[in-house]
Amino acid sequence: MAPDSSILPVGTGWTLLVIFSIAWIALGLYWGRKANTLDGYMLAGRNVGLALGTATAMATWVTSNTVMLAPQFAIQFGLWGMLAYSTASFGLFLFAPMARRIRQLMPNGYTSGDFIRLRYGSATWAVFLVIMIFYSLTWLVSMAMAGGIVLHTIAGIPYQYGMTAILFVCVLYTLFGGMYAVIGTDYIQSLIIMLGVVVVGGVILLQVNIGEVYQSILVEQPALLNVLLPAAIMVIFNNLLFGFGEIFHNNVWWSRAFAMRQGVGSKAFLLAGFCWLPIPIAAGFFALGSGVLGINITSPDMVGPAVASQVLGMAGAVVIFIVIFSSLASSIDSLLAATGDILTEDIFRKALYPQATEATLRKASAWSIVVLGLIAWAVSMPRITDLLGVLFFAGPMVAAAIWPIAAGLYWRKVNRLGALLALAGGSIIGLIAYFQIAPYVAALVGAAVSMVILLVSTWLMPQDFDWKRLNEVPSKSPRSDLNERQPQSI
Amino acid sequence: MTLFPPLFLQILIFSALTMTILGALLLLVLLIRDLKNKKVW
């Protein structure tokens, strides 16, 4: 049953959903023709150029939260809220030199798990995989749930149908096209997101004066203009560290570093940071303009769609529907592909079946995507309400990974046991801070504890590391040809 | 309470929208360049 507040007729919502679903699946099939090797399927042939590289890094970081939560940040924390949200782009800036280093040190690498295993050994690898898989699944489920909720709220499509449809479509085109489909669709989705934000923001500017917006905030909530709003300043630090941890550790970003051609990664992540930075500010402006436009905000995370439909009517609702659908798809497909790579490379190939042929790995990669989709679907069905809380619960764990990753890439002397203790100790003490102090200090504590453990242990017991050990050449089995049809003779 | 001046909000919003437009144009220009040099994939 459609909610009273839905801003699009159900029929229009379904029509848009079907049109875009067909388009993404058709593109997945089209690009999937190129994915006839394992490197092609998992890493788009390791040859992605600057245009698609920039777009995929930018689009993956634009989640539904960027379009829906950034306006909420503006309403709650004012100008600092918009700026705080945009600091998540700093993770992309800092990852830019790391992407170049990763590509140089690991020309044959597949995942961030490969790096941790080769750099620090099996115990740290196991802890790291637990953290990353937990975080990635939580992120995936939160995006699937957001998809169901948004489709229900904007277009009245029942939650279970909308959530199932968006997951199904993303699984299907990622399954057909692998990383080629993910990166190709990310380019189109980037342009849609940016054009949508500019169109809605531009029309709001034509209807309201920024001076009026300022005066309206000054009269109704002057604290939102406060230069020294303490809560907002805390949010900046937490958001910043959470963003660093998320981007440094997660295979979503590492898989892109491996997928881009030599020399492209650093430029692509830098440009992606600049492309991403203004999006939360522009989306936050939608919320700040709501007062002057006389819009009554009943649900803060739906302020973007409400403002767009107010200023542009039905066209605005269609635009915002397409923007949110694109931002969801660009993150879900990336998570399916990159987490699927972790299951294939780290769990299946490295932990269970080292002799697997390329053809077997290609199948395992496809099955991983399907399994992840099914898990996300099953967990999302009951519509857990506090999933964002669970996602933030992972904040100290990903923040504890910042130092082991960054130091491990650049500092030869890092103590290997110290890195394990930094990862585990930072996570545990950060979680204690989450419960005992406040959620918004957890990432800060996790990162600080991890840094101290890593620095002290390395200062007391420095170790040497040969960077060449990171250049692991995959073993070629006799049956490495994907198209091979003859059974192996015994 | 020290407040952000109105000009700051103006600059922030106009910069954000301008940067978004430039970002979209940049992606198009980069794609054209990559297509010309056959370096898309």
Chai-1 contact restraints between the chains, C-beta under 6 A:
chainA,res_idxA,chainB,res_idxB,connection_type,confidence,min_distance_angstrom,max_distance_angstrom,comment,restraint_id
A,N47,B,W41,contact,1.0,0.0,6.0,A-B,restraint_1
A,G49,B,D34,contact,1.0,0.0,6.0,A-B,restraint_2
A,G49,B,K39,contact,1.0,0.0,6.0,A-B,restraint_3
A,G49,B,V40,contact,1.0,0.0,6.0,A-B,restraint_4
A,L50,B,L30,contact,1.0,0.0,6.0,A-B,restraint_5
A,A51,B,L30,contact,1.0,0.0,6.0,A-B,restraint_6
A,A51,B,L31,contact,1.0,0.0,6.0,A-B,restraint_7
A,A51,B,D34,contact,1.0,0.0,6.0,A-B,restraint_8
A,A55,B,L27,contact,1.0,0.0,6.0,A-B,restraint_9
A,L79,B,F4,contact,1.0,0.0,6.0,A-B,restraint_10
A,L191,B,A24,contact,1.0,0.0,6.0,A-B,restraint_11
A,M194,B,T20,contact,1.0,0.0,6.0,A-B,restraint_12
A,M194,B,G23,contact,1.0,0.0,6.0,A-B,restraint_13
A,M194,B,A24,contact,1.0,0.0,6.0,A-B,restraint_14
A,V197,B,T20,contact,1.0,0.0,6.0,A-B,restraint_15
A,V198,B,T20,contact,1.0,0.0,6.0,A-B,restraint_16
A,V198,B,I21,contact,1.0,0.0,6.0,A-B,restraint_17
A,G201,B,L17,contact,1.0,0.0,6.0,A-B,restraint_18
A,I210,B,L9,contact,1.0,0.0,6.0,A-B,restraint_19
A,I210,B,Q10,contact,1.0,0.0,6.0,A-B,restraint_20
A,I210,B,I13,contact,1.0,0.0,6.0,A-B,restraint_21
A,G211,B,P6,contact,1.0,0.0,6.0,A-B,restraint_22
A,Y214,B,P6,contact,1.0,0.0,6.0,A-B,restraint_23
A,Y214,B,L9,contact,1.0,0.0,6.0,A-B,restraint_24
A,L225,B,L3,contact,1.0,0.0,6.0,A-B,restraint_25
A,L225,B,F4,contact,1.0,0.0,6.0,A-B,restraint_26
A,N226,B,M1,contact,1.0,0.0,6.0,A-B,restraint_27
A,V227,B,T2,contact,1.0,0.0,6.0,A-B,restraint_28
A,V227,B,F4,contact,1.0,0.0,6.0,A-B,restraint_29
A,C275,B,G23,contact,1.0,0.0,6.0,A-B,restraint_30
A,P278,B,A16,contact,1.0,0.0,6.0,A-B,restraint_31
A,P278,B,M19,contact,1.0,0.0,6.0,A-B,restraint_32
A,P278,B,T20,contact,1.0,0.0,6.0,A-B,restraint_33
A,I281,B,A16,contact,1.0,0.0,6.0,A-B,restraint_34
A,A282,B,A16,contact,1.0,0.0,6.0,A-B,restraint_35
A,A282,B,L17,contact,1.0,0.0,6.0,A-B,restraint_36
A,A282,B,T20,contact,1.0,0.0,6.0,A-B,restraint_37
A,F285,B,I13,contact,1.0,0.0,6.0,A-B,restraint_38
